[in-house]
Amino acid sequence: MYLLVYVDDLILTGNQPSILTSFISRLNSEFAIKDLGKLNYFLGLEVTYTHHGLFLNQSKYTLDILTRAKMLDAKPAPTPLSTNVSFVSTGDLFSDATLYRSIVGALQYLTITRPDISYAVNQVSQFLHAPTTAHFQEVKRILRYLKGTISYGLHYSRPTQMMLLGYSDADWARCLETRRSTYGYSIFLGGNLISWSAKKQPTVARSSCESEYRAMANTAAEIVWLTHLLQELYALPPSRPAILCDNQSAIFLTQNPVAHKRTKHIDLDYHFLRELVAAGKLTTKFIPTKLQVADIFTKSLPSSQFNVLRQMLRLVDPVSKTTNPPNQLSLFLQQHYDGLHSVSDCKVGLARGKILEEIKKNQEMWERLLEEPPSSFRDAALNHIKEQSRADDLAFSFLKDALNIVKEKMEFSSAERDKIFASSN
């Protein structure tokens, strides 16, 4: 049984109804409480139950923000920020600083279920002391984006594999005035997003490797805290956590037992992260930039790339949450990344490159197939596997793993799968 208390609001959950009923009765005998039944609304968060799990959003709260800002009739924007936006403190001061602070403060609370606006809100929050008209225009851009995605929220489903997986990224020297870097991370438990952040680093990094490494250290600290929490809740995954980063130099530092003199200026972060890796409590791995989910927390992106990363965060609209489970491609990549990188440890020099190339080449194909009806998905996937397997054994190995996921999703029979493998060879 778990009990969450916030002032006078409580959430009670567990897997034994009799104990829950007894506890509620005991509370009712000591305090004047009101049992609202099944969880549907809590501190502005709306909870909807789907066939695959839970859907959390804040659509009512979003409407309240738009109403307060008089933006209900605004034209929707495709992204929270334009790709060429730059934030500076100079410019004409905004006439109503109180309104600016009120709206930005409300947007900060909205990021509880809307991680897609975390970076944008972090940027506009840095000028609360003296906002300019240009800053308020960017706030209105965020509101226009929310206007078109009012119903969006986070989808949580029962995990098929319990694993803590973190994505870490940094944008070196992003701030034009201080040249400090912006870092972000997203952490998944069994494919469900449970923690994320978008912040400016407190010090100036002398290289992109340093900024990426500091971001990994912050991600590692959050993962360590989460492992302690999950251990207390008796829900700690058996496998060790992993951090995925798109900077090879930063990954090398975590795995190199010799501290080079050039890393002395990041000494504390170096030893903290390095000791976690050496003790086997954490593993660090490379991920291609196009699959780096944390990229959405470090910079403003084009709409096409932004939409892909948003979906990988499992941030969906009500339509997609009630039909097909979102982000199966992302879940597949997360679950099989250990397998893909174990190949690179073998004495097959090109294996890792070929497999990563296969992922990149077929990413759009898998995303398109996942949107089709089950029968069409199966036929198209099998045909593609047959064609690829004749040309490249490594590609077939990757796609064979993919078919195992397809089997789980579409309930293939083992005999049918083995027959396909035999005909492919």
C-alpha positions as CSV (number, residue, x, y, z in Angstrom):
1,M,0.0,0.0,0.0
2,Y,1.3,3.5,-0.9
3,L,0.0,6.8,0.4
4,L,0.8,10.2,-1.2
5,V,-0.1,13.2,0.9
6,Y,0.0,16.9,-0.2
7,V,-1.5,19.2,2.6
8,D,-5.1,17.9,2.8
9,D,-5.2,15.9,-0.5
10,L,-4.4,12.2,-0.5
11,I,-3.8,9.4,-3.0
12,L,-4.1,5.9,-1.7
13,T,-3.2,2.8,-3.8
14,G,-2.4,-0.8,-3.4
15,N,-3.1,-4.3,-4.6
16,Q,-5.2,-5.5,-1.6
17,P,-8.6,-3.9,-1.5
18,S,-9.4,-5.1,2.0
19,I,-6.4,-3.3,3.5
20,L,-7.2,-0.2,1.6
21,T,-10.8,-0.2,2.8
22,S,-9.6,-0.8,6.4
23,F,-7.2,2.1,6.2
24,I,-9.8,4.5,4.8
25,S,-12.2,3.5,7.6
26,R,-9.5,4.1,10.2
27,L,-8.7,7.5,8.7
28,N,-12.4,8.4,8.7
29,S,-12.7,7.5,12.4
30,E,-9.9,9.9,13.2
31,F,-10.5,12.8,10.7
32,A,-13.3,14.2,8.7
33,I,-12.4,12.9,5.2
34,K,-14.3,12.6,1.9
35,D,-13.6,9.5,-0.2
36,L,-13.8,10.6,-3.9
37,G,-13.4,7.1,-5.2
38,K,-11.3,6.3,-8.2
39,L,-8.6,8.8,-9.0
40,N,-9.7,11.3,-11.7
41,Y,-8.4,14.7,-10.6
42,F,-5.5,15.7,-8.3
43,L,-4.0,19.1,-7.9
44,G,-4.9,20.2,-11.4
45,L,-3.8,16.9,-13.0
46,E,-6.5,15.0,-14.9
47,V,-6.3,11.1,-14.9
48,T,-7.9,9.1,-17.6
49,Y,-7.9,5.3,-17.7
50,T,-7.2,3.6,-21.1
51,H,-6.9,0.1,-22.4
52,H,-3.1,0.3,-22.1
53,G,-2.7,2.2,-18.8
54,L,-3.1,5.8,-17.6
55,F,-3.2,9.2,-19.4
56,L,-2.2,12.3,-17.5
57,N,-2.9,15.8,-18.7
58,Q,-3.8,19.3,-17.6
59,S,-6.2,20.5,-20.3
60,K,-8.4,22.4,-17.9
61,Y,-5.5,24.2,-16.4
62,T,-4.2,25.0,-19.8
63,L,-7.5,26.5,-20.8
64,D,-7.4,28.6,-17.6
65,I,-3.9,30.0,-18.6
66,L,-5.1,30.8,-22.1
67,T,-8.2,32.5,-20.8
68,R,-6.1,34.6,-18.3
69,A,-3.7,35.6,-21.1
70,K,-6.6,36.3,-23.5
71,M,-5.2,33.9,-26.0
72,L,-8.1,31.5,-26.6
73,D,-8.6,32.8,-30.1
74,A,-4.9,32.8,-31.0
75,K,-3.6,30.9,-34.0
76,P,-1.8,27.7,-33.0
77,A,1.9,27.4,-33.5
78,P,3.7,24.1,-34.4
79,T,6.5,24.4,-31.8
80,P,6.9,26.3,-28.5
81,L,9.8,28.4,-29.9
82,S,11.0,29.2,-33.4
83,T,14.3,27.7,-34.4
84,N,16.1,31.1,-34.8
85,V,15.1,32.6,-31.5
86,S,17.7,34.1,-29.3
87,F,17.3,35.4,-25.7
88,V,19.0,38.6,-24.5
89,S,18.3,40.9,-21.6
90,T,18.4,44.1,-23.7
91,G,15.3,45.7,-25.3
92,D,12.2,47.6,-24.3
93,L,10.8,46.6,-21.0
94,F,7.4,45.0,-21.0
95,S,4.7,47.3,-19.5
96,D,3.1,44.7,-17.2
97,A,5.9,42.6,-15.5
98,T,3.3,41.2,-13.0
99,L,1.3,39.6,-15.9
100,Y,4.5,38.2,-17.4
101,R,5.5,36.6,-14.0
102,S,2.0,35.3,-13.4
103,I,1.8,33.5,-16.8
104,V,5.3,32.1,-16.7
105,G,4.7,30.8,-13.2
106,A,1.6,29.1,-14.4
107,L,3.5,27.6,-17.3
108,Q,6.1,26.2,-14.9
109,Y,3.4,24.2,-13.1
110,L,2.1,23.0,-16.5
111,T,5.4,21.3,-17.2
112,I,4.4,18.5,-14.8
113,T,2.6,16.8,-17.7
114,R,4.0,18.8,-20.6
115,P,7.8,18.2,-20.8
116,D,7.7,19.4,-24.4
117,I,7.6,23.0,-23.2
118,S,10.3,22.6,-20.5
119,Y,13.1,24.2,-22.5
120,A,10.9,27.1,-23.7
121,V,9.6,27.8,-20.1
122,N,13.2,27.6,-18.7
123,Q,14.3,30.2,-21.2
124,V,11.5,32.8,-20.5
125,S,11.9,32.1,-16.8
126,Q,15.4,33.6,-16.8
127,F,14.0,37.1,-17.3
128,L,11.4,37.4,-14.6
129,H,13.2,40.3,-13.0
130,A,13.1,42.5,-16.1
131,P,11.0,41.1,-19.0
132,T,11.1,42.9,-22.3
133,T,8.5,43.0,-25.0
134,A,10.5,40.4,-27.0
135,H,10.4,38.0,-24.1
136,F,6.6,38.4,-23.8
137,Q,6.3,37.6,-27.5
138,E,8.1,34.3,-26.9
139,V,5.7,33.6,-24.0
140,K,2.8,34.2,-26.4
141,R,4.4,31.8,-28.8
142,I,4.4,29.1,-26.1
143,L,0.7,29.9,-25.5
144,R,0.0,29.6,-29.2
145,Y,1.6,26.2,-29.2
146,L,-0.5,25.1,-26.2
147,K,-3.6,26.3,-28.0
148,G,-3.0,23.7,-30.7
149,T,-2.1,20.9,-28.2
150,I,-4.5,21.6,-25.3
151,S,-5.4,18.0,-24.8
152,Y,-1.9,16.5,-25.0
153,G,-0.5,14.6,-22.0
154,L,1.7,11.8,-20.8
155,H,0.8,8.2,-21.4
156,Y,1.8,5.5,-19.0
157,S,1.4,1.8,-19.7
158,R,2.4,-1.5,-18.0
159,P,6.1,-2.1,-18.8
160,T,7.2,-5.2,-20.6
161,Q,10.7,-4.8,-19.2
162,M,11.7,-2.9,-16.1
163,M,14.8,-0.9,-16.7
164,L,16.0,2.6,-15.8
165,L,17.2,4.4,-18.9
166,G,18.4,8.0,-19.0
167,Y,19.0,10.3,-22.0
168,S,21.5,13.1,-21.4
169,D,22.3,16.0,-23.6
170,A,23.8,19.5,-23.5
171,D,23.9,22.4,-25.9
172,W,27.4,24.0,-25.5
173,A,27.6,27.8,-24.8
174,R,23.9,28.3,-25.7
175,C,23.5,31.5,-23.7
176,L,24.7,34.5,-25.8
177,E,25.4,36.7,-22.8
178,T,27.0,34.3,-20.3
179,R,28.1,31.5,-22.7
180,R,26.8,29.0,-20.2
181,S,25.5,25.7,-21.6
182,T,22.0,24.4,-21.4
183,Y,21.6,20.7,-20.4
184,G,18.6,18.4,-20.2
185,Y,17.8,14.8,-19.4
186,S,14.9,12.4,-19.5
187,I,14.7,9.2,-17.5
188,F,12.4,6.3,-18.4
189,L,11.3,3.4,-16.2
190,G,10.1,0.5,-18.4
191,G,9.5,2.9,-21.3
192,N,7.5,5.4,-19.2
193,L,8.9,8.9,-18.6
194,I,9.3,9.5,-14.9
195,S,11.8,12.4,-14.6
196,W,13.1,15.2,-16.8
197,S,14.8,18.5,-16.6
198,A,15.9,21.5,-18.7
199,K,18.4,23.9,-17.0
200,K,21.3,26.2,-17.6
201,Q,24.6,25.0,-16.2
202,P,25.9,27.0,-13.3
203,T,29.4,27.4,-14.8
204,V,30.9,28.0,-18.2
205,A,32.2,24.9,-19.9
206,R,35.5,25.1,-21.8
207,S,34.5,22.4,-24.4
208,S,31.4,20.6,-25.6
209,C,32.8,17.4,-24.0
210,E,32.8,19.2,-20.6
211,S,29.3,20.4,-20.9
212,E,28.1,17.0,-22.0
213,Y,30.0,15.3,-19.2
214,R,28.5,17.6,-16.6
215,A,25.0,16.9,-18.0
216,M,25.7,13.1,-17.6
217,A,26.8,13.7,-14.0
218,N,23.5,15.5,-13.2
219,T,21.6,12.7,-14.9
220,A,23.5,10.1,-12.9
221,A,22.7,12.0,-9.7
222,E,19.0,11.9,-10.5
223,I,19.2,8.2,-11.4
224,V,20.9,7.4,-8.1
225,W,18.1,9.2,-6.3
226,L,15.5,7.3,-8.2
227,T,17.1,3.9,-7.5
228,H,17.0,4.7,-3.8
229,L,13.4,5.7,-4.1
230,L,12.5,2.6,-6.0
231,Q,14.4,0.4,-3.6
232,E,12.3,1.8,-0.7
233,L,9.1,1.1,-2.7
234,Y,10.4,-2.5,-3.4
235,A,10.2,-1.8,-7.2
236,L,13.9,-1.5,-8.1
237,P,14.7,-3.1,-11.5
238,P,17.2,-6.0,-11.5
239,S,19.3,-4.6,-14.3
240,R,21.7,-1.7,-13.8
241,P,20.6,1.7,-15.1
242,A,22.0,3.1,-18.3
243,I,22.7,6.6,-19.6
244,L,22.6,7.3,-23.3
245,C,24.7,10.2,-24.6
246,D,25.5,11.4,-28.2
247,N,29.0,12.6,-27.3
248,Q,31.7,9.9,-27.7
249,S,34.4,11.9,-25.8
250,A,32.2,12.2,-22.7
251,I,31.4,8.5,-22.8
252,F,35.2,7.7,-23.1
253,L,35.8,9.8,-20.0
254,T,33.3,7.7,-18.0
255,Q,35.0,4.4,-19.0
256,N,38.7,5.5,-19.0
257,P,40.3,4.5,-15.6
258,V,43.1,7.1,-16.0
259,A,42.1,10.7,-15.2
260,H,43.8,12.8,-17.8
261,K,45.2,16.2,-16.7
262,R,42.8,17.9,-19.0
263,T,39.9,16.7,-16.9
264,K,41.1,18.2,-13.6
265,H,38.8,21.2,-14.0
266,I,35.8,18.9,-13.9
267,D,37.3,16.7,-11.1
268,L,34.3,16.3,-8.9
269,D,31.9,15.3,-11.7
270,Y,34.6,13.1,-13.2
271,H,35.1,11.0,-10.0
272,F,31.4,10.9,-9.2
273,L,30.4,9.5,-12.5
274,R,33.5,7.4,-13.1
275,E,33.1,5.6,-9.7
276,L,29.5,4.7,-10.5
277,V,30.5,3.1,-13.8
278,A,33.5,1.4,-12.2
279,A,31.4,0.0,-9.4
280,G,28.9,-1.5,-11.9
281,K,26.1,0.6,-10.7
282,L,25.7,2.5,-14.0
283,T,26.5,2.0,-17.6
284,T,27.1,4.7,-20.3
285,K,26.4,4.2,-24.0
286,F,26.4,6.1,-27.2
287,I,23.2,7.0,-29.0
288,P,22.8,8.7,-32.4
289,T,21.8,12.4,-32.2
290,K,18.6,11.8,-34.1
291,L,17.5,9.4,-31.4
292,Q,18.6,11.6,-28.5
293,V,15.3,12.3,-26.7
294,A,17.0,14.8,-24.4
295,D,17.7,17.1,-27.4
296,I,14.2,18.5,-26.9
297,F,15.3,20.0,-23.5
298,T,18.4,21.8,-24.8
299,K,17.4,23.8,-27.9
300,S,14.5,24.9,-30.1
301,L,14.0,22.4,-32.9
302,P,12.3,22.3,-36.3
303,S,8.7,21.0,-36.1
304,S,9.5,17.6,-37.8
305,Q,12.3,16.7,-35.4
306,F,10.3,18.2,-32.4
307,N,7.3,16.0,-33.2
308,V,9.4,12.9,-33.4
309,L,11.1,13.5,-30.0
310,R,7.7,14.5,-28.5
311,Q,6.3,11.2,-29.5
312,M,9.3,9.4,-28.0
313,L,8.5,11.1,-24.7
314,R,5.1,9.4,-25.0
315,L,3.5,12.8,-25.0
316,V,0.3,12.2,-27.1
317,D,-3.2,13.5,-27.7
318,P,-6.4,11.7,-26.6
319,V,-6.9,10.1,-30.1
320,S,-3.6,8.2,-30.1
321,K,-3.9,7.1,-26.5
322,T,-7.2,5.3,-27.2
323,T,-6.1,3.5,-30.3
324,N,-2.5,2.2,-30.8
325,P,0.0,2.4,-27.9
326,P,2.3,5.3,-28.7
327,N,6.1,5.2,-29.2
328,Q,6.6,1.4,-29.8
329,L,9.7,2.2,-31.9
330,S,11.2,4.2,-29.0
331,L,10.4,1.4,-26.6
332,F,12.0,-1.2,-28.9
333,L,15.2,0.9,-29.2
334,Q,15.4,1.3,-25.4
335,Q,14.8,-2.4,-24.7
336,H,17.3,-3.7,-27.3
337,Y,20.1,-1.1,-26.9
338,D,22.1,-3.4,-24.6
339,G,21.9,-6.2,-27.2
340,L,23.0,-3.8,-30.0
341,H,26.0,-2.6,-28.1
342,S,27.0,-6.0,-26.9
343,V,27.7,-6.8,-30.5
344,S,30.2,-4.0,-30.7
345,D,32.2,-5.7,-27.9
346,C,32.7,-8.7,-30.1
347,K,35.6,-8.9,-32.5
348,V,33.4,-7.8,-35.4
349,G,34.7,-4.3,-36.1
350,L,31.9,-3.1,-38.4
351,A,29.0,-4.7,-36.5
352,R,28.1,-1.7,-34.4
353,G,28.3,0.7,-37.3
354,K,26.2,-1.5,-39.5
355,I,23.5,-2.0,-36.9
356,L,23.2,1.6,-36.0
357,E,23.1,2.4,-39.7
358,E,20.2,-0.1,-40.1
359,I,18.3,1.6,-37.3
360,K,18.8,5.0,-38.9
361,K,17.9,3.7,-42.4
362,N,14.7,2.0,-41.2
363,Q,13.5,4.4,-38.5
364,E,10.9,6.0,-40.8
365,M,9.8,2.6,-42.1
366,W,9.1,1.3,-38.6
367,E,7.3,4.5,-37.5
368,R,5.1,4.2,-40.6
369,L,4.4,0.5,-40.1
370,L,3.4,1.1,-36.5
371,E,0.6,3.4,-37.6
372,E,-0.9,0.7,-39.9
373,P,-3.5,-2.0,-38.9
374,P,-2.0,-5.1,-37.4
375,S,-2.4,-7.3,-40.5
376,S,-0.8,-4.7,-42.8
377,F,2.0,-4.2,-40.2
378,R,2.8,-7.9,-40.0
379,D,2.8,-8.5,-43.8
380,A,4.9,-5.4,-44.5
381,A,7.4,-6.2,-41.7
382,L,7.9,-9.8,-42.8
383,N,8.4,-8.8,-46.4
384,H,11.0,-6.2,-45.4
385,I,12.8,-8.7,-43.2
386,K,13.0,-11.3,-46.0
387,E,14.5,-8.8,-48.4
388,Q,17.0,-7.4,-46.0
389,S,18.2,-10.8,-44.7
390,R,19.4,-11.9,-48.1
391,A,21.7,-8.9,-48.4
392,D,23.2,-8.5,-44.9
393,D,23.4,-11.0,-42.1
394,L,23.8,-8.3,-39.5
395,A,20.8,-6.4,-40.8
396,F,18.8,-9.6,-40.6
397,S,20.0,-10.1,-37.0
398,F,18.7,-6.7,-36.1
399,L,15.4,-7.2,-37.9
400,K,15.0,-10.6,-36.4
401,D,15.1,-8.9,-33.0
402,A,12.5,-6.5,-34.3
403,L,10.2,-9.3,-35.3
404,N,10.4,-10.6,-31.8
405,I,8.9,-7.3,-30.7
406,V,6.4,-7.5,-33.5
407,K,5.5,-11.0,-32.3
408,E,4.9,-9.6,-28.7
409,K,2.7,-6.8,-30.0
410,M,0.8,-8.8,-32.6
411,E,0.7,-12.1,-30.8
412,F,2.5,-14.1,-33.4
413,S,2.7,-17.9,-32.9
414,S,6.2,-19.3,-32.3
415,A,5.7,-21.8,-35.2
416,E,4.8,-19.0,-37.6
417,R,7.8,-17.0,-36.6
418,D,10.2,-19.9,-36.9
419,K,8.8,-20.7,-40.3
420,I,9.5,-17.1,-41.4
421,F,13.1,-17.3,-40.1
422,A,13.6,-20.6,-41.9
423,S,12.3,-19.3,-45.2
424,S,14.5,-16.1,-44.9
425,N,17.7,-18.2,-44.5
